Amino acid sequence: MNNLYVFIDVSGNYDFSSKGTKFIVLTSILCSDICLGVIDLHKLKHELIDDGLDIAYFHAAEDRQTVRNRVFDIICSLGHIRIDSVIVDKKKTHPNLRPLSKFYPEMVEQLLKYPFNPKGLDIKQYDKLSIFVDSESPRSKERDTLVRAVKVALQPYLGNMPYSICMHPSSTHPYLQITDYCSWAIYKKWNDDDYRSYKRIMAFIKSEFDIFEQGALTWY
């Protein structure tokens, strides 16, 4: 079966105030092969453990820079991945759009329309779509809202194609960890003006949409 896989991660927090992060970044990775790079990540994990670092899985925000460098070495070898990202300037986000029930549907729609529109991927070549979303939040209501948003965003593009949506911790899937790394790299560019990691993956980025780029009004 010729499957298309989509992995989604969110970087930044939902604190819409001066105390929160400047941006929220939603990132997706699309690919048809989920085996490439997995053995390399597995080997790297055990090399690090052998060297005395007790690491359960890779998480960009928490990993040491030396670890990040080696993970990005592996990601850079994955020429088959497509990265799309939506950038949300939180201070430009209207208060009416901030509830998750409204925020998720709008941003997920914007995220997925680039790879799934007629000028993006040829969806008809695939037999099934499998979507994995990083389930960082413990609140079931928030997870359900995100799943519904993904379903609604995909409806115009899939026709009768079968699909599944799984919300799993990134620790359970190497490609969720890869997506976490890529989303973090894009987030660091926007939030901290740090381009080091971004430059390593930019060749794989097909869309990077600042959704409020034209907006001038800020709310805090």
Helices and strands as residue ranges (DSSP letters): E 3-11, E 23-31, H 38-50, H 65-75, E 82-89, G 90-92, G 95-97, H 100-116, G 123-125, E 128-134, H 140-158, E 163-168, G 170-172, H 174-192, H 198-201, G 202-204, E 205-210
